[in-house]
């Protein structure tokens, strides 16, 4: 069985579903935390999305663990190496102030792996590494695959649409927010018992 490729640089919604403890927030990378540059292997092209740094600072201040779960099929396509992805992740991590874990799937869409979103593997593994349960996680992303991966893992999924998000994905998403900072602020406001487990 294919396992998620892991990267840990520093070692080992219209509305949410009501108040609940949130132990970790897991983000999609491209188009959610940083601008989407297709198959990017150049750290100099990394640009945080508006509000991303502030959203992460709010989570860190509340003791909520953070992580990234990202499909990187450019590796499987021969367009990127693992080292390329790690360099880009390192740059994003530095610009965003540091997240608890970075995981990515390097496989092609038809590889049948357990990790490629919308499958749950990355979410489950990120929760394990942050020492939380998937049910106490929220996954924030910009396409339906992010939300579906969250639900498949037993986590909550929130869609933050951008220009690449299909209208049908927005209509079908059970939880949406107009931007990343709004999503995080609403999450923290509606889940007063946050924190516990993991390293943000």
Rosetta blueprint (number, residue, H / E / L):
1 X L
2 X L
3 X L
4 X L
5 X E
6 X E
7 X E
8 X L
9 X L
10 X L
11 X L
12 X L
13 X L
14 X L
15 X L
16 X L
17 X L
18 X L
19 X L
20 X L
21 X L
22 X L
23 X L
24 X E
25 X E
26 X E
27 X E
28 X L
29 X L
30 X E
31 X L
32 X L
33 X L
34 X E
35 X L
36 X L
37 X L
38 X L
39 X L
40 X L
41 X L
42 X L
43 X H
44 X H
45 X H
46 X L
47 X L
48 X E
49 X L
50 X L
51 X L
52 X H
53 X H
54 X H
55 X H
56 X H
57 X H
58 X H
59 X H
60 X H
61 X H
62 X L
63 X L
64 X L
65 X E
66 X E
67 X E
68 X E
69 X E
70 X E
71 X E
72 X L
73 X L
74 X L
75 X L
76 X L
77 X L
78 X L
79 X L
80 X L
81 X L
82 X H
83 X H
84 X H
85 X H
86 X H
87 X H
88 X H
89 X H
90 X H
91 X H
92 X H
93 X H
94 X H
95 X H
96 X H
97 X L
98 X L
99 X L
100 X L
101 X E
102 X E
103 X E
104 X E
105 X E
106 X L
107 X L
108 X L
109 X L
110 X L
111 X L
112 X L
113 X L
114 X L
115 X L
116 X L
117 X L
118 X L
119 X L
120 X L
121 X H
122 X H
123 X H
124 X H
125 X H
126 X H
127 X H
128 X H
129 X H
130 X L
131 X L
132 X L
133 X L
134 X H
135 X H
136 X H
137 X E
138 X E
139 X E
140 X E
141 X E
142 X L
143 X L
144 X H
145 X H
146 X H
147 X H
148 X H
149 X H
150 X H
151 X H
152 X H
153 X H
154 X L
155 X L
156 X E
157 X E
158 X E
159 X E
160 X L
161 X L
162 X L
163 X L
164 X L
165 X L
166 X L
167 X H
168 X H
169 X H
170 X H
171 X H
172 X H
173 X L
174 X L
175 X L
176 X E
177 X L
178 X L
179 X L
180 X H
181 X H
182 X H
183 X H
184 X H
185 X H
186 X H
187 X H
188 X H
189 X H
190 X H
191 X L
192 X L
193 X L
194 X L
195 X L
196 X L
197 X L
198 X L
199 X L
200 X L
